[in-house]
Amino acid sequence: MIKVFKLPDLGEGLTESEIVAWLVAPGDEVALNQHIADVETAKAVVELPSPFAGVVRELHQPAGVVVHVGEPIVSFQIGAADEPTDSSPTTDAAVADPSASAVADPSAAAAASASPAEQREANLVGYGPAIERGGHPQRRARTGAGASVPAAPAALAEPPTAAPTAAATAVASAAPTAAPVEPSAASSAEERPRSTPPVRALARDLGIDLTMVTGTGKDGLITRDDVRARITESAPIPDLHGSVSPGAAAARPATSGDHLGETRSPIRSLRKLTAAATVQSAFTAPHVTEFLTIDVTPTVELLASLRADRQFADAGIGILAVVAKALCLAVGRTPSVNTRWDEPAGEIVQFHHVNLGVAAATPRGLLVPNIVDAERLDLRGLAAALAELTMSARAGTTTPAALAGGTITITNIGVFGIDAGTPILNPGEAAILAIGAIRSRPWEHRGQVALRQVLTLSVSFDHRLVDGEQGSRFLADIGAILADPARVLTMV
């Protein structure tokens, strides 16, 4: 029997993922829960386990392609090769009520009749019901009145349309009865082009009108190749002087701008998530940003002495670890910066721990993994946690769990040579601290001007949760510790 595995919802509420790499090929024998592919979501690269034990029959999608949840990605040969194909999703609901699943998808009857062992094997990975997590229930193709057309295959079916409103129903019932229409005429005039959600998304990204595309798939279904072929047909042909014919600009595909000095790429994965998060934060929380420039020469000298000490030489303690420790101490004195505004509940959530988020620049984009219970770590422990967090983020191995649950964030913009900025809050948090570059500057020291190590700190906070006095005190405490590390003794 052939089992078709569709891309599951990976538990993050995301609708699409990119296949980074396949670790199996057609003909390979795989075990249940074996790691078969690396899949990149908007949050992290995760390992995709096999839901079946058998032989890989076909890879439906190549590496590097963005796949929507519920779309087939790989087929497995289970048992004898001459058994029929079973592409229906096996779910707990289907096992509990085979008749109900047979109504939604006739092919589910074969799965329901499978042995208990086979049913348990298919559910062992636990991806959940396909319809609830991104799959699409079967529906019949829309045709004219009186037409009798077989239902479309489940893999090609479109999502159900919403039921008509009461007002629309009343208007329809009051209108005079229309004259009978030939089924073929009604079908051609009213039915939109048939295609799958991934193909519609591709057409939307490329700026292709599907009504202008002729489908070559089964029953006239529009395929990816049909959409790509339309690009070639509609691309303008320049004349000898480099100009194009009138109206060609409208036909130019959205992604064919390389020869015009531009390159277009779809917004997806981490960039899409980052954009949504920053827009939500910027237009939901009233941001206030304050700056403090301080002489951190004593902290720089402290770091130099730690590097020279054999006990701490291999600890990798840097300015980020020191600032992180100072932040944790300052949070204890101004707990309002470690809170969350819960709009639905109408409550302010006060955290009694510091899950310190650290903004990390990676090849994929900006990630903010966090150090759980950072306030419990000493300087060496914070340095080790920061090194591990940064390494996993840049390697793309940060887990989704590590990206959730942060309570306050720190970002080191000084590594890029930037002195100060106005950082945007991580959604759900009350404050974010930015560390600028340490520079040698003339500075007042003991009544005279001397060349000192100077640093600017920037803190943005949610004014719904943090008053100006509280935000200022929080920033001043961090600055006092960095200006005189011995000041810590007065704060603990």
Residue pairs with C-beta under 8 A, 6 or more apart in sequence:
1 77
1 78
1 79
1 80
1 83
1 84
1 85
1 86
1 110
2 57
2 75
2 76
2 77
2 78
2 83
2 84
2 85
2 86
2 87
3 51
3 52
3 54
3 75
3 76
3 77
3 78
3 86
3 87
3 122
4 60
4 72
4 74
4 75
4 76
4 85
4 86
4 87
4 155
5 50
5 51
5 52
5 72
5 73
5 74
5 75
5 76
6 69
6 70
6 71
6 72
6 73
6 89
6 130
6 135
7 17
7 39
7 67
7 68
7 69
7 70
7 71
7 72
7 73
7 134
8 69
8 127
8 128
8 130
8 133
8 134
9 69
9 127
9 128
9 133
9 134
10 17
10 39
10 41
10 46
10 400
11 400
12 41
12 42
12 43
12 400
14 41
14 42
14 43
14 69
15 68
15 69
15 134
16 66
16 67
16 68
16 69
16 268
17 39
17 40
17 41
17 66
17 67
17 69
18 39
18 40
18 41
18 64
18 65
18 66
18 67
18 268
18 269
19 37
19 38
19 39
19 40
19 61
19 62
19 63
19 64
19 65
19 67
19 73
20 37
20 38
20 39
20 40
20 45
20 63
20 64
21 37
21 38
21 63
22 36
22 37
22 59
22 62
22 63
23 35
23 36
23 37
23 38
24 30
24 34
24 36
24 37
24 50
24 56
24 59
24 74
25 56
25 59
26 56
26 57
26 58
26 59
27 55
27 56
28 55
28 56
29 54
29 55
29 56
30 36
30 50
30 52
30 53
30 54
30 55
30 56
30 76
31 50
31 53
32 50
32 51
32 52
32 53
32 121
32 124
32 125
33 49
33 50
33 51
33 124
33 125
34 49
34 50
35 47
35 48
35 49
35 50
36 48
36 49
36 50
36 56
36 74
37 47
37 48
37 73
37 74
38 45
38 46
38 47
38 48
39 45
39 46
39 47
39 48
40 46
40 269
40 364
40 396
41 269
41 400
42 268
42 269
42 270
42 272
42 273
43 270
43 273
43 400
43 403
44 367
44 396
44 397
44 398
44 399
44 400
44 403
45 396
45 397
46 399
46 400
49 125
50 76
50 125
51 122
51 124
51 125
51 127
52 76
52 78
52 121
52 122
53 78
53 121
54 76
54 77
54 78
54 79
55 76
55 77
56 74
56 75
56 76
56 77
57 75
57 76
57 77
58 74
58 75
59 73
59 74
60 71
60 72
60 73
60 74
60 75
61 67
61 71
61 72
61 73
66 266
66 268
66 269
67 73
67 198
68 134
68 197
68 198
68 201
69 133
69 134
69 135
70 130
70 133
70 134
70 135
70 136
71 196
71 197
71 198
72 87
72 155
75 85
78 118
84 110
86 107
86 110
86 111
87 107
87 154
87 155
88 94
88 101
88 105
88 107
88 108
88 110
88 111
88 154
89 108
89 129
89 130
89 131
89 135
90 111
90 119
90 122
90 123
91 101
91 123
91 128
91 129
91 130
92 123
92 128
92 129
93 100
93 101
93 129
94 100
94 101
94 108
94 111
94 112
95 112
95 119
95 123
98 108
98 109
98 112
98 113
101 108
101 109
101 111
101 112
102 108
102 109
102 112
104 131
104 137
104 138
105 137
105 138
105 154
107 154
111 119
111 122
114 122
127 133
129 135
131 137
136 154
136 157
136 158
136 159
136 197
137 154
137 157
137 159
137 160
138 151
138 152
138 153
138 154
138 157
139 151
139 152
139 157
139 158
139 159
139 160
140 149
140 151
140 152
141 149
141 151
141 152
141 191
141 194
141 219
142 187
142 190
142 191
143 149
143 183
143 186
143 187
143 191
144 181
144 182
144 183
144 184
144 185
144 186
144 187
144 190
145 180
145 181
145 183
145 186
146 183
147 183
147 186
147 187
151 157
152 158
152 194
152 219
153 218
155 196
156 194
156 196
156 218
156 221
158 194
158 197
159 197
164 172
192 210
192 211
193 210
193 211
193 213
193 215
193 222
194 215
194 219
194 220
194 221
194 222
195 203
195 210
195 215
195 221
195 222
195 223
196 221
198 224
199 222
199 223
199 224
199 226
199 227
200 210
202 224
202 227
203 209
203 210
203 213
203 222
203 227
205 254
205 255
205 266
206 227
206 231
206 253
206 254
206 255
207 253
207 254
208 227
208 230
208 231
208 234
208 253
210 222
210 227
212 230
213 222
213 226
213 227
213 230
214 222
214 226
215 221
215 222
215 223
215 226
216 223
216 225
216 226
217 223
217 226
231 253
231 255
231 256
234 251
234 252
234 253
235 251
235 252
235 253
235 256
236 244
236 245
236 248
236 249
236 251
236 252
237 244
237 245
238 244
239 245
254 264
255 264
255 265
257 263
257 264
267 275
269 364
269 365
270 364
270 365
270 366
270 367
271 365
274 365
274 366
277 426
277 427
278 424
280 427
281 424
281 425
281 426
281 427
282 424
284 427
285 341
285 425
285 462
285 463
285 464
286 462
286 463
286 464
287 422
287 424
287 425
287 460
287 461
287 462
287 463
288 460
288 461
288 463
288 466
288 468
288 471
289 422
289 423
289 458
289 459
289 460
290 458
290 459
290 471
290 472
290 475
291 420
291 456
291 457
291 458
292 456
292 457
292 459
292 475
292 476
292 478
292 479
293 454
293 455
293 456
293 457
294 454
294 455
294 456
294 457
294 479
294 482
294 483
295 443
295 445
295 452
295 453
295 454
295 483
296 319
296 438
296 453
296 454
296 455
296 482
296 483
297 445
297 452
297 453
298 482
298 483
298 484
298 485
299 319
299 322
299 453
299 482
299 483
299 485
300 319
300 438
300 453
302 322
302 485
303 317
303 318
303 319
303 322
306 312
306 313
306 315
306 317
307 313
307 317
312 380
315 379
315 380
315 383
315 384
316 383
316 384
316 387
317 379
317 380
317 383
318 383
319 412
319 414
319 435
319 438
319 455
320 358
320 386
320 410
320 412
320 435
321 379
321 382
321 383
321 386
322 379
322 482
322 485
323 410
323 433
323 435
323 457
323 478
323 482
324 356
324 358
324 371
324 374
324 382
324 386
324 410
325 378
325 379
325 382
326 477
326 478
326 481
326 482
326 488
327 354
327 356
327 408
327 410
327 433
327 478
328 354
328 356
328 374
328 375
329 477
329 481
329 488
329 491
329 492
330 337
330 474
330 477
330 478
330 481
331 337
331 338
331 354
331 375
331 408
331 474
332 375
332 491
333 473
333 474
333 477
333 491
334 470
334 471
334 473
334 474
334 477
335 350
336 430
336 465
336 466
336 467
336 470
337 408
337 430
337 431
337 461
337 465
337 466
337 470
337 471
337 474
338 350
338 351
338 354
338 407
338 408
338 430
338 431
339 348
339 349
339 350
339 351
339 430
339 465
339 466
340 348
340 349
340 351
340 407
340 428
340 429
340 430
340 465
341 348
341 349
341 430
341 462
341 464
341 465
342 348
342 349
348 465
351 407
353 372
353 373
353 375
353 407
354 373
354 374
354 375
354 407
354 408
355 370
355 371
355 372
355 373
355 374
355 405
355 406
355 407
355 408
356 370
356 371
356 374
356 406
356 407
356 408
356 409
356 410
357 368
357 369
357 370
357 406
357 407
357 408
357 409
357 410
357 426
357 429
358 368
358 369
358 370
358 371
358 386
358 389
358 390
358 409
358 410
358 411
359 366
359 367
359 368
359 409
359 410
359 411
359 412
359 423
360 366
360 367
360 368
360 369
360 389
360 390
360 393
360 394
362 393
362 394
362 396
363 394
363 396
364 396
367 393
367 398
367 403
368 403
368 406
368 409
368 426
369 389
369 392
369 393
369 398
369 402
369 403
370 402
370 403
370 405
370 406
370 407
370 409
371 377
371 382
371 385
371 386
371 389
372 405
374 382
374 385
377 385
389 398
389 402
392 398
392 402
406 426
406 428
406 429
407 429
408 429
408 430
408 431
408 432
408 433
409 423
409 425
409 426
409 429
409 431
409 432
409 433
410 432
410 433
410 434
410 435
411 423
411 432
411 433
411 434
411 435
412 434
412 435
413 420
413 421
413 423
413 434
413 435
413 436
413 437
414 435
414 436
414 437
414 438
414 455
415 437
416 437
417 437
418 436
418 437
419 436
419 437
419 439
419 456
420 434
420 436
420 456
420 457
420 458
421 434
421 436
421 458
422 458
422 460
423 432
423 433
423 434
423 458
423 460
424 432
424 460
425 431
425 432
425 460
425 461
425 462
426 432
429 462
430 461
430 462
430 465
430 466
431 459
431 460
431 461
431 462
431 466
431 471
431 474
432 459
432 460
432 461
433 457
433 458
433 459
433 475
433 478
434 457
434 458
434 459
434 460
435 455
435 457
436 455
436 456
436 457
436 458
437 455
438 453
438 454
438 455
439 453
439 454
439 455
440 451
440 452
440 453
440 454
441 451
441 452
441 454
442 449
442 450
442 451
442 452
443 449
443 450
443 451
443 452
443 454
444 450
445 452
455 482
457 475
457 478
457 479
457 482
459 471
459 474
459 475
461 470
461 471
461 474
466 474
477 491
480 487
481 487
481 488
481 491
